[in-house]
Amino acid sequence: MANLRLEQMALRVRRSLLVASALTGIGGGLHPLAAQGEAPAAPSPQLLSVFLDCHLIISCDTDHFRREITFVNWVRQREDARLHLILTWTRSGAGTEYQFDNIGLGDWAGEESHLTWTSSSVNTRDEIINGITRTMALGFVQYAQRLGLAEQLRVVFDPADAIQTARQVQNVRNPEDDPWDFWVFRINARADLNGQDKRKVRNLNGTFSANRVTETFKVELGFNGSLNETENQLSSGDWFTSDRKSWGATGVAVKSLTGHWSLGAQFGANSSSVANRRAGFRAAPALEWNLFPYSESTRQQLIFMYQVGASWVDWWEETIFEEDAEWVFDHRLRTDLNFRQPWGSGGTAFQIASLLDDFSKWEMSLEGTVNIRLFRGFSFNLGGNYRVIRNQIGLRRRNLTDEEILTARRQLATDSSYRLNFGITFDFGSVFNNVVNTRFPQDVRGPLFFF
C-alpha cells in the first residue's frame, strides 16, 4: 500500500516537472513541444506603445483616449513608441473628416495604415469624441494582434449605431435621397456685457453660414456682424465712448477640374468703421493648382492661386486721394505650403497684389509657422509675418484726433507691419503617459490670489 502511494506521488512530481519545463521553455523563448511536431507557442502579450500627435485638433481629448483605450501604452516621446499616430482634420460638407495615419516605428518602420471618420455638424462634442476614440481603437487592433493581445480583445456590434452610420453613408452617396441636397446651415449669436463702476464694455457678434460641399463642387456663403463699444469715465467725470462697427458677407464657389486644378470665384460685401468703408462690394474669379493631390491635403499641400478682382467702395469720409466712392481693379498671386509630418508641422504663405491700373499701389506679405522635433523631447517653434504696405487708398484725408489714435478706432498710415514669435519646448522625465487624474482642475481652482 505504501509502495503504491509512493508511485502515485512520484507520478505527480514527474507531471509537475513536465509542466514547469514547458512553461519555462515558453517564457525563455524555447519550444520543447515544437520538436514533437506541435505549433510554436504564441508570444507573451505586451501593450502597444503609441505616440499620439494631435495637438492641432480641437477635439484632441487625451484624457478620454487614455481612459477608454486601455490596451495601449501611451508614451510621451516618439522615440519610445512602436506606432506614431498623426490625427488631422478637414472640413467636409456637413461636418468634419478626421484622418488617422498610423506610422510604424522601430522594427515596424516603413509600415503605414490609414483610417477616416466623418462627424456631422449636428453631433455633440461627446459624440465627436466617442467617434474619434472608436476609430482610433479600431486602427490599433491589427497592431495589438501582432503583439499577442488578440485573446484579450472583444468586438462589440451596436445595431442602432450601425443603422445610423449606414443612413449617413447612403445620404452621401445618393444626394437625391437627401432632402437638404447637401446644404448645411449654421446661425450663431453672442452678447458679451461686462463692466465696473468706471468702465463698461458691450460686444455684440453674430454669424450665419450656408455651405454645400461635394467632391466636384463647393459653395460657401457667410455673413457676420459685430458691434464693440467701450465707455470709460475720465478724471474730469465725463464719459468717453469708443466704438467699432463692422459687417461682412462672403461667398465662394469652386469647381473641381482635376486632382490638382480648381476654378472658382470669390465675392462679397463688407463695411468697417476702422477701415473707412461704409460699404464695399467685390467679385474675383480665381484659378488654383495644388502640387499634391487634394486627397493628401490634411498632411501636405502646396497651392498656387491667381485672382483678378473688381470692387466698388463707398467711403465713410473723403480719402487722401479725394475720393468719396470709386471702382478698384486688382490682381493677386498667392502660394501656400502646409505640412504635417512625423518630424514636425508648419506652413507658410506668400502673397503679392497690386492695382491693375496703378502698379505703384501694391502690397506684399510673407507669413509662416513651423514646429520641428530636433531630438528626443526637444522641439523648436517659430512663427511670424511681415507685410509691405503701399495700398492704403482708404485713409481719411483729415487729421485724426488723439482719441481716435489711442483707441485704434481709425486706420493709421504705415509702410509695413510685422510680428515674430519663437520658442523651444524640452520635455523629459517618465516615458509613460497613461494615468488620468482630473481632480483639482485649473478652472475649478481659480486665480491664486483673491485680491
Residue pairs with C-beta under 8 A, 6 or more apart in sequence:
21 32
22 32
22 33
24 30
25 31
25 32
25 33
25 41
26 41
26 44
27 44
31 40
31 41
33 41
34 40
42 148
43 147
43 148
44 148
45 147
45 148
45 149
45 151
45 152
46 147
46 148
46 149
47 71
47 72
47 73
47 147
47 149
48 71
48 72
48 73
48 82
48 83
48 140
48 143
48 144
48 147
48 149
49 72
49 73
49 75
49 80
49 81
49 82
49 83
50 72
50 73
50 74
50 75
50 81
50 82
50 83
50 84
50 85
50 140
51 74
51 75
51 76
51 77
51 78
51 80
51 81
51 83
51 84
51 85
51 105
52 60
52 62
52 65
52 74
52 85
52 87
53 78
53 84
53 85
53 86
53 87
53 342
54 60
54 62
54 85
54 86
54 87
56 88
56 340
56 345
57 87
57 88
57 89
57 98
59 98
59 125
59 128
59 129
59 132
60 87
61 129
62 74
62 433
63 436
63 438
64 129
64 133
65 74
65 133
65 136
66 74
66 433
66 434
66 435
66 436
67 436
68 133
68 137
69 133
69 136
69 137
69 140
71 140
71 144
71 149
71 152
71 153
72 140
72 144
73 432
73 434
74 432
74 433
74 434
75 81
75 431
75 432
75 433
76 377
76 427
76 429
76 430
76 431
76 432
76 433
77 376
77 377
77 427
77 431
78 84
78 105
78 342
78 373
79 376
80 431
81 105
82 104
82 105
82 106
82 107
82 108
82 143
83 102
83 103
83 104
83 105
83 108
83 140
83 143
84 102
84 103
84 104
84 105
84 342
85 100
85 101
85 102
85 103
85 136
85 139
86 100
86 101
86 103
86 299
86 340
86 341
86 342
87 98
87 99
87 100
87 101
87 132
87 136
88 98
88 99
88 101
88 298
88 299
88 340
89 96
89 97
89 98
89 99
89 298
90 96
90 97
90 99
90 297
90 298
91 97
91 213
92 118
92 213
93 182
93 184
93 211
93 212
93 213
93 214
94 120
94 121
94 182
94 184
94 213
95 118
95 119
95 120
95 121
95 123
96 118
96 119
96 128
97 116
97 117
97 118
98 116
98 117
98 118
98 119
98 132
98 135
99 114
99 115
99 116
99 298
99 299
100 114
100 115
100 116
100 117
100 135
100 136
100 139
101 112
101 113
101 114
101 299
102 112
102 113
102 114
102 115
102 139
102 140
102 143
103 111
103 112
103 342
104 110
104 111
104 112
108 143
113 139
113 142
115 135
115 138
115 139
116 135
117 131
117 132
117 134
117 135
118 168
119 127
119 128
119 131
120 168
121 184
121 186
123 131
141 153
144 150
144 153
145 153
170 177
171 177
171 178
175 181
175 182
175 214
181 212
182 212
182 213
182 214
183 210
183 211
183 212
184 210
184 211
184 212
184 213
185 208
185 209
185 210
186 207
186 208
186 209
187 206
187 207
187 208
188 206
188 207
188 208
189 205
189 206
189 207
190 203
190 204
190 205
190 206
191 202
191 203
191 204
191 205
192 201
192 202
192 203
192 204
192 205
193 201
193 202
193 203
194 200
194 201
195 201
197 233
198 232
198 233
199 230
199 231
199 232
199 233
200 230
200 231
201 229
201 230
201 231
202 227
202 228
202 229
202 230
203 226
203 227
203 228
203 229
204 225
204 226
204 227
204 228
205 224
205 225
205 226
205 227
206 224
206 225
206 226
207 222
207 223
207 224
207 225
208 222
208 223
208 224
209 220
209 221
209 222
209 223
210 220
210 221
210 222
211 218
211 219
211 220
211 221
212 218
212 219
213 219
213 220
215 256
216 255
216 256
217 253
217 254
217 255
217 256
218 252
218 253
218 254
218 256
218 264
219 251
219 252
219 253
219 254
220 250
220 251
220 252
221 249
221 250
221 251
222 249
222 250
222 251
223 247
223 248
223 249
223 250
224 247
224 248
225 246
225 247
225 248
226 244
226 245
226 246
226 247
227 243
227 244
227 245
228 243
228 244
228 245
229 241
229 242
229 243
229 244
230 241
230 242
230 243
230 407
231 239
231 240
231 241
231 242
232 239
232 240
232 242
233 239
233 240
234 240
240 403
242 403
242 407
242 409
243 273
243 409
244 273
244 274
244 409
245 271
245 272
245 273
246 270
246 271
246 272
246 273
246 274
247 270
247 271
248 268
248 269
248 270
248 271
249 268
249 269
249 270
250 266
250 267
250 268
251 266
251 267
251 268
252 264
252 265
252 266
252 267
253 264
253 265
254 262
254 263
254 264
254 288
255 262
255 263
255 264
256 262
256 294
257 263
259 293
259 294
259 295
260 289
260 290
260 291
260 292
260 293
260 294
261 287
261 288
261 289
261 290
262 287
262 288
262 289
262 290
262 294
263 285
263 286
263 287
263 288
264 285
264 286
264 288
265 283
265 284
265 285
265 286
266 282
266 283
266 284
266 286
266 307
266 309
267 282
267 283
267 284
268 281
268 282
269 279
269 280
269 281
269 282
270 277
270 279
270 280
271 277
271 278
271 279
271 280
273 316
273 409
274 408
274 409
274 410
274 411
275 394
275 411
276 315
276 316
276 317
276 319
276 394
276 395
276 396
276 410
276 411
277 313
277 314
277 315
277 316
277 394
278 314
278 315
278 316
279 313
279 314
280 311
280 312
280 313
280 314
281 311
281 312
281 313
282 309
282 310
282 311
282 312
283 309
283 310
284 307
284 308
284 309
284 310
285 307
285 308
286 305
286 306
286 307
286 308
287 305
287 306
287 307
288 303
288 304
288 305
289 303
289 304
289 305
290 297
290 301
290 302
290 303
291 301
291 302
291 303
291 304
292 300
292 301
292 302
294 301
298 340
299 339
299 340
299 341
300 338
300 339
300 340
300 341
301 336
301 337
301 338
301 339
302 335
302 336
302 337
303 334
303 335
303 336
303 337
304 333
304 334
304 335
305 333
305 334
305 335
305 336
306 331
306 332
306 333
307 331
307 332
307 333
307 334
308 329
308 330
308 331
308 356
309 329
309 330
309 331
309 332
310 327
310 328
310 329
311 327
311 328
311 329
311 330
312 325
312 326
312 327
312 328
313 325
313 326
313 328
313 394
314 324
314 325
315 323
315 324
315 325
315 394
316 396
317 396
317 397
317 398
318 324
318 396
318 397
318 398
319 393
319 394
319 395
319 396
319 397
320 393
320 395
320 396
320 397
321 393
322 397
323 393
328 355
328 393
329 355
329 356
329 357
330 353
330 354
330 355
330 356
331 353
331 354
331 356
332 351
332 352
332 353
332 354
333 351
333 352
333 353
334 349
334 350
334 351
335 349
335 350
335 351
336 347
336 348
336 349
337 347
337 348
337 349
338 346
338 347
339 345
339 346
339 347
343 372
343 373
344 370
344 371
344 372
344 373
344 379
345 370
345 371
346 368
346 369
346 370
346 371
346 372
347 368
347 369
347 370
348 366
348 367
348 368
348 369
348 370
349 365
349 366
349 367
349 368
350 365
350 366
351 363
351 364
351 365
352 362
352 363
352 364
353 362
353 363
353 364
353 391
354 361
354 362
354 363
354 391
355 361
355 362
355 391
360 390
361 390
361 391
361 393
362 390
362 391
363 387
363 388
363 389
363 390
363 391
364 387
364 388
365 385
365 386
365 387
365 388
366 385
366 386
366 387
367 384
367 385
367 386
368 382
368 383
368 384
368 385
369 381
369 382
369 383
370 381
370 382
370 383
371 379
371 380
371 381
372 379
372 380
372 381
373 379
374 380
377 426
377 427
377 428
378 424
378 425
378 426
378 427
379 424
379 425
380 422
380 423
380 424
380 425
381 422
381 423
381 424
381 425
382 421
382 422
383 420
383 421
383 422
384 418
384 419
384 420
384 421
384 422
385 417
385 418
385 419
386 416
386 417
386 418
387 416
387 417
387 418
388 415
388 416
389 414
389 415
389 416
389 417
390 415
392 411
392 413
392 414
394 411
395 411
395 413
396 410
396 411
400 410
400 412
403 409
404 410
405 412
